[in-house]
Amino acid sequence: MAPGRTLFGTVPDRDYLGFWANETLRAREVAEFLDLDKRTVAKFSGVAPASVRFDQKIPKEVLERLTEIANICGLVAQFFGGDIRKTTLWFQTRNPLLGDISPRDMIRFGRYQKLRRFVMDALEENSVRADGGGEVDESQAAAPTS
């Protein structure tokens, strides 16, 4: 893989899921996309459930976690060419390569960093294969192909 692809491949090339408006994260939309309630958001953000809010006074910790999660969602959406249905299905479907739990549940259990690494590795692997690094073995692919 070209070094530039690894360095700049950590963010999606555009806002496929509509999570950003006027360069501001629409945190509520991220939580709704993954069906995350305030209690779950509080748990993986390390804040009290009563302090979780999605307006201008969003706690810094909540904004940081949801920004990271929005980025993961955007990268997966990019892989699926912006297909929101496929992206949603991928996050909801149990995946044997993730210990037979869904990516959404990994996020709910606070394992979003592990999921991010998994997604980045899978994108890099798929990119290498697309560049002629070998045939894609669909049984080994991390994310379903379109």
C-alpha positions, 0 to 999 in steps of 0.5 A: 500500500502506498504510504499516503493511503495509510496516513490519509485513509483514516478519515472518509473522503466525504460525509456519507451519512450526514453526520456533519453540518457546518463542520460540526458533528451532529452527535444525536444523528450518530447515536440514532444511526447506531440506536445508542441510548444516553445510558450507553453513550454515558458508559463509553464516554465515562460521564454520568447519564444525566450529563449526556446531551447533544446540543451546544453544551455536549460534554467534551468526552461525549463529543470526542467518543461520538466523533471517533464513532462517526468516523468509523461509521463514515469509513464503513459507508465509504467502503460500501460506496455510500450505501446507507442500507448496507452500512446499517446492515453491517453495523447490525449484523453479528460478525464471526471475525469480531467474536460473533457480535455486531459492530454496533455491539462492540461500540455499545460495549466500549470496544470502539478502538478495537473496532476502529483498528479492525476496520482500518486493517480490513480497509487496508487489506482490501485496498492492497488486493484492489491494487493487484496484491492478490485475489480477494477471498470473500470468506476472509474479508472483514466486511461484506463486499458490495 
